[in-house]
Amino acid sequence: MLTRLWIRNIVLIEALDLEFRRGLGVLTGETGAGKSILLDALGLVLGDRADSSLVRSGEDKASVTASFEFAQLPAQIAEALDEADLAIEPGEPLMIRRQVKADGGSRAYVNDQPASVALLREIAPALVELHGQHDDRGLVNPRGHRALLDRYGGIDSAALARRWASWAKAEAQLAEARDAQEQARADQDLLIAHLAELTALEPQAGEEERLATARADMQKGEKLAGDLEELRHVWEGSDSPLAALRVAARKLDRIAPEHPLLTEALAALDRAVIEAGEAEEKLESAAEALVHDPAALDAAETRLFELRALARKHRCEVDSLPELMRDMRSRLDSIEGAEATLDSLEVAAKEERAAYEKEAHKAHEARVKAAKTLDQAVAAELAPLKLDAARFLTAIGKLPEEKWGANGIDTVEFLIATNPGADYAPLGKIASGGELSRFILALKVALAEKGGAATIIFDEIDRGVGGAVASAIGERLARLAANEGQLLAVTHSPQVAARGGLHYLIAKSSKGTVTRTSVALLDDEGRKEEIARMLSGAEITSEARAQADRLLEGA
């Protein structure tokens, strides 16, 4: 609830500090004293547009600070602050400050942390609910009527939201599967062609390396075979080195006995003949091993080139081709099995839809029942508020299927007819602001809603009425304040003022060319004098004081 309000240099207010507490607080004062300035100042901390005309003449800036306290921070405020990355300690008051410069600029702070005006507007509905002569928010806005009716009727809208989420999930899965199948079917012919191409080659893991190695070996063998062929021509024949060695050995063998050195030479020559013979055998073995097969080399090169060309076509490595082939087979298999999967998902989506519709119709019936009870409760409040001819209707309609959602299949709107025979119209269409405020009061009393705004303000709800009607308004404001926690009423009615637990007097004074607005919290004697003034006018009579006493005692 609102606990304190500090105002500096706002229009006629130089400096003002106000304290508030639970219950009904009333603000009174003569016409033009500046009651609207207080509401304008409060509107700044709630995100209203900053206007440089609000800055007091001669000052360069103005500021308003409001302090709100909660047993537990409302979820709407906590979530908004968390998204804005603003931290508030548990149990700490919520302090909102707004500065306005004379040049039109403004700044906002939440607990001394810079904040956006958009954030103030977002959390405002959970802080203050204002009903006045030109009310276009709160109960007037039909967007909130369904939630109010559900809260009034104790309707479990959370269960309905869960059913909606389940159905939406099932429909999303079905749509995803259909899209996937359509895409797969579009690719089916291409997949078949690519798979046939891959299957014809049947690539194997590691095949590229093996083929490349074999190809390199065969190319090397081809070159060596040519060299060996040239060497064979040198080695073979009657004039080959080996033949010459053998001839020399035979000749030396005949003369070797003639001298020891010749014997040693013969031994060395014999060894050379033996070594040369072994070399010849090795050369023959190598020639046999390196026999060149052009067909094998051509086959290896052809397969290697085909594999690499296919890899380039699919923009992958050659070693990835086997996995690509398996993936294509799997995708083709999935196309064939997709029908069964789609059938299963369609059944699931139908079941979730049926469950949602069942829950939505259950909520619809509960809303219809709650609407009748609410209509009767509001009707009982209208006559005492001088709205005897008015009628109230909670209109429930059906949404088209494309607009169904987490809140069900219903539209809910509060309608009224102010005159006999007149058609029902939305709350905001009422011509008289006074009638609108009283209608909202009747609706608020009937709803007796919990969990709404921390503070409710009624601005001149009693305009144009008096006597028993004003007493009825005061009694209902007090009753509503007891239910809601904190209610402030700007009033011209002594019957309403007498009901206040706190009474603030707004006054305007002039000194020379300077005009100031001040606000004072009245004590018991001050309250009696102010209510007597409201009863009698400028001259307060003893009869007016006596009547004021009676009003205060009755309240």
C-alpha positions in Angstrom: 0.0 0.0 0.0 1.0 3.7 -0.3 2.7 4.8 2.9 4.3 8.1 2.0 4.3 10.7 -0.7 6.9 13.5 -1.1 6.2 16.3 -3.6 8.6 19.1 -4.5 7.9 22.0 -6.8 4.8 20.6 -8.5 2.6 23.5 -9.8 1.4 25.2 -6.6 3.0 22.7 -4.2 6.4 23.9 -3.0 7.1 21.1 -0.6 4.7 18.4 0.8 5.3 15.3 2.8 2.2 13.0 3.4 1.9 9.8 5.3 -0.9 7.2 4.7 -2.0 4.0 6.3 -4.5 1.3 5.9 -8.3 2.0 5.7 -10.2 4.8 4.2 -8.5 8.2 3.8 -10.4 11.2 2.5 -9.1 14.4 0.9 -11.3 17.5 1.0 -11.0 21.2 0.3 -12.6 24.0 -1.6 -12.9 23.8 -5.3 -9.7 24.9 -7.0 -7.6 24.2 -3.9 -5.4 21.8 -5.8 -6.8 18.3 -5.2 -6.1 17.4 -8.9 -2.5 18.4 -8.4 -2.0 15.6 -5.9 -3.4 13.1 -8.4 -1.2 14.5 -11.2 1.8 14.2 -8.9 1.0 10.6 -8.0 0.4 9.9 -11.7 4.1 10.8 -12.4 5.4 7.9 -10.3 2.9 5.7 -12.0 4.3 6.4 -15.5 2.1 9.2 -16.7 3.6 11.6 -19.3 5.8 14.2 -17.9 4.7 17.8 -18.7 7.0 20.7 -18.1 3.9 22.7 -17.1 3.9 20.7 -13.8 7.2 22.3 -12.7 6.5 25.1 -10.3 7.1 28.6 -11.8 10.7 29.8 -11.2 12.1 26.3 -10.5 14.3 24.2 -12.9 12.9 20.9 -11.8 10.3 19.1 -9.8 10.1 15.7 -8.2 7.7 13.2 -6.7 8.6 10.2 -4.6 6.1 7.5 -3.4 6.8 4.7 -1.0 4.9 1.5 -1.1 5.1 -1.3 1.5 3.9 -5.0 1.0 3.8 -8.0 3.2 5.0 -9.8 0.1 5.9 -8.1 -3.2 3.1 -8.8 -5.8 4.2 -11.3 -8.5 3.5 -8.8 -11.3 5.9 -6.2 -9.7 8.5 -8.8 -8.8 8.6 -10.3 -12.3 8.8 -6.8 -14.0 11.6 -5.7 -11.7 13.5 -9.0 -12.3 13.2 -8.5 -16.1 14.6 -5.0 -15.7 17.4 -6.3 -13.6 16.4 -4.2 -10.6 16.9 -5.7 -7.1 14.8 -5.1 -4.0 15.6 -6.8 -0.7 12.7 -8.8 0.9 10.7 -6.6 3.2 12.3 -3.4 1.7 9.8 -0.6 0.7 9.3 0.0 -2.9 10.4 3.6 -3.5 9.6 5.2 -6.9 11.0 8.7 -7.7 10.3 10.8 -10.8 12.1 14.0 -11.7 10.7 16.4 -14.2 12.8 19.2 -15.7 11.4 22.6 -16.8 12.7 21.8 -20.3 10.4 18.8 -20.4 12.9 16.0 -19.7 12.3 13.4 -17.0 14.0 10.6 -15.1 12.7 7.7 -13.1 14.2 5.7 -10.2 13.2 2.6 -8.4 14.9 2.4 -5.0 17.5 4.8 -6.3 18.2 2.6 -9.3 17.6 4.2 -12.7 14.4 2.8 -14.3 12.4 3.4 -17.5 9.0 5.1 -17.5 7.7 2.0 -19.4 8.6 0.0 -16.3 6.6 2.4 -14.1 3.6 2.0 -16.4 4.0 -1.8 -16.3 3.9 -2.1 -12.5 1.4 0.8 -11.9 -1.8 -1.5 -12.1 -0.5 -3.5 -9.1 0.2 -0.3 -7.2 -2.7 2.1 -7.6 -6.2 1.7 -9.2 -7.6 5.2 -10.0 -11.3 5.8 -10.7 -12.3 9.3 -11.6 -14.4 11.4 -13.9 -12.6 10.2 -17.0 -11.7 6.6 -16.0 -10.4 4.5 -18.8 -8.5 1.9 -16.9 -9.2 -0.7 -14.2 -12.7 -2.0 -14.2 -13.6 0.0 -17.3 -11.1 -2.0 -19.5 -12.8 -5.2 -20.7 -9.5 -6.9 -21.1 -9.6 -7.6 -17.3 -13.2 -8.6 -17.0 -12.7 -12.3 -17.6 -10.0 -12.5 -14.9 -12.3 -10.6 -12.4 -15.2 -12.9 -13.1 -13.0 -16.0 -12.7 -11.7 -14.7 -9.4 -15.2 -13.9 -8.2 -16.5 -17.4 -9.2 -13.5 -19.3 -8.0 -12.9 -20.7 -11.5 -9.7 -22.7 -11.9 -8.3 -20.9 -14.9 -4.9 -22.5 -14.3 -6.2 -26.0 -15.2 -7.6 -24.5 -18.4 -4.3 -22.9 -19.2 -2.5 -26.3 -18.7 -4.9 -28.0 -21.1 -4.4 -25.3 -23.7 -0.6 -25.7 -23.3 -0.9 -29.5 -23.8 -3.0 -29.1 -26.9 -0.8 -26.4 -28.4 2.3 -28.7 -27.8 0.5 -31.6 -29.5 -0.5 -29.4 -32.5 3.1 -28.1 -32.8 4.5 -31.6 -32.8 2.0 -32.7 -35.5 2.7 -29.6 -37.6 6.5 -30.3 -37.3 6.0 -33.9 -38.4 3.9 -32.9 -41.4 6.5 -30.3 -42.5 9.2 -32.9 -42.1 7.3 -35.5 -44.2 6.4 -33.0 -46.9 10.1 -32.0 -47.1 11.2 -35.6 -47.2 8.7 -36.4 -50.0 9.9 -33.5 -52.0 13.5 -34.9 -51.6 12.5 -38.5 -52.2 13.3 -38.8 -55.9 16.6 -37.0 -55.4 17.4 -39.3 -52.5 16.7 -42.4 -54.5 19.0 -41.2 -57.3 21.8 -40.3 -55.0 21.5 -43.5 -53.1 21.6 -45.6 -56.3 24.7 -43.8 -57.2 26.3 -44.5 -53.8 25.1 -48.0 -53.7 26.7 -48.7 -57.2 30.1 -47.7 -55.8 29.5 -49.0 -52.3 32.3 -47.0 -50.7 34.1 -48.4 -47.7 35.6 -46.7 -44.7 39.3 -46.0 -45.3 39.1 -47.0 -48.9 40.6 -43.7 -50.3 43.8 -44.2 -48.3 44.2 -47.8 -49.4 43.6 -46.9 -53.1 45.9 -44.0 -53.0 48.7 -46.1 -51.5 48.2 -48.9 -54.0 48.2 -46.5 -56.9 51.4 -44.9 -55.7 53.1 -48.3 -55.3 52.1 -49.3 -58.8 53.3 -46.1 -60.3 56.6 -46.5 -58.6 56.9 -50.2 -59.8 56.2 -49.1 -63.4 59.2 -46.7 -63.3 61.5 -49.4 -61.6 60.6 -52.1 -64.1 61.8 -49.8 -66.9 65.1 -49.3 -65.2 65.5 -53.0 -64.5 64.8 -53.8 -68.2 67.7 -51.5 -69.2 69.9 -53.1 -66.5 69.0 -56.6 -67.8 70.3 -55.8 -71.3 73.6 -54.7 -69.6 73.9 -57.8 -67.4 72.9 -60.5 -69.9 74.7 -61.8 -73.0 78.2 -63.0 -73.9 79.7 -59.6 -73.2 78.0 -59.0 -69.9 80.2 -58.2 -66.8 79.5 -61.6 -65.3 80.5 -63.5 -68.5 83.7 -61.5 -68.6 84.5 -62.3 -65.0 84.0 -66.0 -65.7 86.3 -66.0 -68.7 88.9 -64.2 -66.6 88.5 -66.7 -63.8 89.0 -69.6 -66.2 92.2 -68.1 -67.7 93.6 -67.3 -64.3 92.8 -70.7 -63.0 95.3 -72.2 -65.6 98.2 -70.0 -64.5 97.5 -69.5 -60.8 99.7 -72.4 -59.6 102.7 -70.6 -61.1 102.7 -68.0 -58.4 101.2 -67.5 -54.9 99.9 -64.0 -55.7 98.0 -65.4 -58.7 96.4 -67.9 -56.4 95.2 -65.1 -54.2 93.9 -63.1 -57.2 92.1 -66.2 -58.4 90.4 -66.6 -55.0 89.3 -62.9 -55.1 88.0 -63.3 -58.7 86.1 -66.4 -57.7 84.4 -64.4 -54.9 83.5 -61.7 -57.4 82.0 -64.3 -59.7 79.9 -65.7 -56.9 78.8 -62.1 -55.7 78.0 -61.2 -59.3 75.9 -64.3 -59.7 74.0 -63.6 -56.5 73.4 -60.0 -57.8 72.0 -61.5 -61.0 69.6 -63.7 -59.1 68.4 -60.8 -57.0 67.9 -58.7 -60.2 65.8 -61.5 -61.7 63.7 -61.8 -58.6 63.1 -58.0 -58.5 62.2 -58.0 -62.1 59.6 -60.8 -61.5 58.2 -58.9 -58.5 57.9 -55.6 -60.3 56.0 -56.9 -63.3 53.8 -53.9 -64.3 50.0 -54.5 -64.6 48.5 -51.5 -66.5 45.0 -52.8 -66.0 45.3 -53.0 -62.2 46.7 -49.4 -62.1 43.9 -48.2 -64.4 41.3 -49.8 -62.2 42.7 -48.3 -59.0 42.9 -44.9 -60.5 39.3 -45.1 -61.9 37.8 -46.1 -58.6 39.7 -43.4 -56.7 38.7 -40.7 -59.1 35.0 -41.8 -58.9 35.0 -41.8 -55.1 36.5 -38.3 -55.0 34.2 -36.9 -57.6 31.2 -38.3 -55.6 32.6 -36.7 -52.4 32.9 -33.3 -54.2 29.3 -33.6 -55.4 28.0 -34.1 -51.9 30.5 -31.7 -50.4 32.0 -34.1 -48.0 35.1 -36.2 -47.4 35.5 -39.5 -49.2 35.5 -41.3 -45.8 32.1 -39.7 -45.0 30.4 -41.4 -48.0 29.5 -44.6 -46.2 27.8 -42.6 -43.4 26.1 -40.4 -46.0 24.7 -43.6 -47.7 23.4 -44.9 -44.4 21.8 -41.5 -43.6 20.0 -41.5 -47.0 18.7 -45.0 -46.4 17.4 -44.0 -43.0 15.7 -40.9 -44.5 14.0 -43.0 -47.1 12.9 -45.5 -44.4 11.5 -42.6 -42.4 9.4 -41.5 -45.3 7.9 -44.9 -45.4 7.3 -45.0 -41.7 6.1 -41.4 -41.4 2.5 -42.2 -42.1 2.3 -44.3 -38.9 3.9 -41.5 -36.9 1.6 -38.9 -38.3 -1.4 -41.1 -37.5 -0.2 -41.4 -33.9 0.4 -37.6 -33.6 -3.0 -36.8 -35.1 -4.8 -39.1 -32.6 -2.8 -37.4 -29.7 -3.7 -33.9 -31.0 -7.4 -34.8 -31.2 -7.4 -36.2 -27.7 -5.7 -33.0 -26.4 -8.2 -30.8 -28.2 -11.1 -32.8 -26.8 -9.6 -32.5 -23.3 -9.2 -28.7 -23.7 -12.7 -28.3 -25.1 -14.1 -30.2 -22.1 -12.2 -28.0 -19.7 -13.2 -24.8 -21.6 -16.9 -25.8 -21.6 -16.6 -26.5 -17.9 -15.2 -23.0 -17.4 -17.9 -21.6 -19.6 -20.7 -23.1 -17.5 -19.0 -21.9 -14.3 -18.7 -18.4 -15.8 -22.3 -18.3 -16.7 -23.3 -19.3 -13.2 -20.9 -16.8 -11.6 -22.1 -14.1 -14.0 -25.7 -14.5 -12.8 -24.6 -14.3 -9.1 -22.5 -11.2 -9.8 -25.3 -9.5 -11.7 -27.6 -9.9 -8.7 -24.9 -8.7 -6.3 -24.3 -5.5 -8.4 -28.0 -4.9 -8.8 -28.4 -4.9 -5.0 -25.9 -2.1 -4.8 -27.4 0.2 -7.4 -30.5 1.5 -5.8 -28.8 2.9 -2.7 -26.3 4.7 -5.0 -29.2 6.5 -6.9 -28.9 4.2 -9.9 -32.3 2.7 -9.5 -33.1 2.6 -13.2 -29.7 1.2 -14.1 -29.2 -2.5 -15.0 -25.9 -4.5 -15.0 -25.1 -7.5 -17.2 -22.0 -9.7 -17.4 -22.1 -10.6 -21.0 -20.4 -13.9 -22.0 -19.8 -14.6 -25.6 -18.0 -17.3 -27.6 -14.7 -16.7 -29.3 -14.0 -18.0 -32.9 -11.8 -21.0 -32.8 -8.8 -19.1 -34.1 -8.9 -16.9 -31.0 -9.2 -19.7 -28.4 -6.4 -19.5 -25.9 -5.2 -20.2 -22.4 -8.2 -18.3 -21.0 -10.7 -20.5 -22.8 -13.3 -19.9 -25.5 -15.3 -17.0 -23.8 -15.4 -13.3 -24.1 -16.4 -11.5 -20.9 -17.5 -7.9 -20.6 -19.4 -5.9 -18.0 -22.3 -4.0 -19.6 -24.8 -1.5 -18.2 -28.0 0.2 -19.2 -28.6 3.5 -17.3 -32.2 4.1 -18.4 -35.3 1.9 -18.8 -35.5 0.4 -22.3 -32.0 1.5 -23.2 -29.6 -1.0 -24.7 -26.7 -2.4 -22.7 -23.4 -0.7 -23.4 -19.8 -1.0 -22.1 -19.0 0.7 -18.9 -16.8 3.2 -20.6 -19.7 4.4 -22.8 -21.5 6.0 -19.8 -21.9 9.7 -20.4 -21.8 10.8 -16.8 -18.5 10.5 -14.9 -20.4 10.5 -11.6 -22.5 7.6 -12.7 -19.5 5.7 -13.9 -17.7 6.2 -10.6 -20.7 5.0 -8.6 -21.2 2.1 -10.9 -17.6 1.1 -10.4 -18.0 1.4 -6.7 -21.0 -0.9 -6.8 -19.1 -3.4 -8.9 -16.0 -3.2 -6.6 -18.2 -3.8 -3.5 -19.9 -6.8 -5.2 -16.6 -8.3 -6.3 -14.9 -7.5 -3.1 -11.8 -8.7 -5.0 -8.6 -9.7 -3.3 -5.2 -9.4 -4.9 -6.0 -6.2 -6.9 -4.1 -2.9 -6.7 -2.4 -2.1 -3.4 -4.2 1.3 -3.3 -7.6 2.3 -4.7 -8.4 6.0 -5.3 -11.9 7.4 -6.1 -11.8 10.9 -7.4 -15.1 12.8 -6.6 -17.2 9.7 -6.8 -20.0 11.7 -5.0 -20.2 14.6 -7.5 -23.8 15.6 -8.0 -25.3 13.6 -5.1 -26.0 14.2 -1.5 -28.1 13.0 1.5 -28.9 9.3 1.6 -27.0 8.6 -1.6 -23.8 10.2 -0.3 -24.2 8.3 3.0 -24.6 5.1 1.0 -21.4 6.0 -1.0 -19.5 6.6 2.2 -20.7 3.4 3.8 -19.6 1.4 0.8 -16.2 3.1 0.5 -15.5 2.2 4.2 -16.6 -1.3 3.6 -14.5 -1.6 0.5 -11.5 -0.1 2.3 -11.9 -2.8 5.1 -11.8 -5.5 2.4 -9.1 -4.0 0.1 -6.8 -2.6 2.8 -6.3 1.0 1.6 -8.7 3.4 -0.2 -8.4 7.1 -0.8 -11.3 9.3 -1.8 -11.2 12.8 -3.1 -14.7 14.1 -2.0 -17.0 17.1 -1.6 -19.5 15.2 0.5 -19.5 15.5 4.3 -21.2 12.1 4.5 -18.3 10.5 2.8 -15.7 12.6 4.6 -17.1 11.5 8.0 -16.3 7.9 7.1 -12.6 8.5 6.7 -10.0 7.1 9.1 -7.6 9.7 7.9 -8.8 13.2 6.8 -6.5 15.5 4.7 -7.4 19.1 4.1 -6.2 20.6 0.9 -5.9 24.4 1.0 -4.6 27.2 -1.3 -3.1 30.4 0.1 -1.6 33.5 -1.5 1.0 35.9 -0.3 1.8 38.7 -2.7 2.2 37.1 -6.1 3.0 33.7 -4.7 0.3 31.1 -4.5 0.8 27.8 -2.6 -1.2 24.6 -2.1 -0.8 22.8 1.2 -2.1 19.6 2.7 -2.8 19.1 6.4 -3.7 15.9 8.3 -6.6 16.9 10.5 -7.1 15.9 14.1 -10.6 15.2 15.5 -11.4 18.9 16.1 -10.1 19.9 12.7 -12.2 17.2 11.1 -15.3 18.5 12.8 -14.6 22.0 11.6 -13.9 20.9 8.0 -17.1 18.7 7.8 -19.1 21.6 9.3 -17.7 23.9 6.5 -18.7 21.3 3.9 -22.2 21.4 5.4 -22.7 25.1 5.7 -20.3 26.8 3.4 -18.0 29.8 4.2 -19.7 30.7 7.5 -19.7 27.7 9.9 -22.7 27.7 12.1 -23.4 25.9 15.4 -26.0 23.8 13.6 -23.4 22.7 11.1 -21.0 21.8 13.9 -23.7 19.8 15.6 -24.5 18.0 12.3 -20.8 17.3 11.8 -20.7 15.7 15.3 -23.7 13.5 14.4 -22.0 12.4 11.1 -18.8 11.6 12.8 -20.5 9.7 15.6 -22.6 7.8 13.1 -19.5 6.9 11.1 
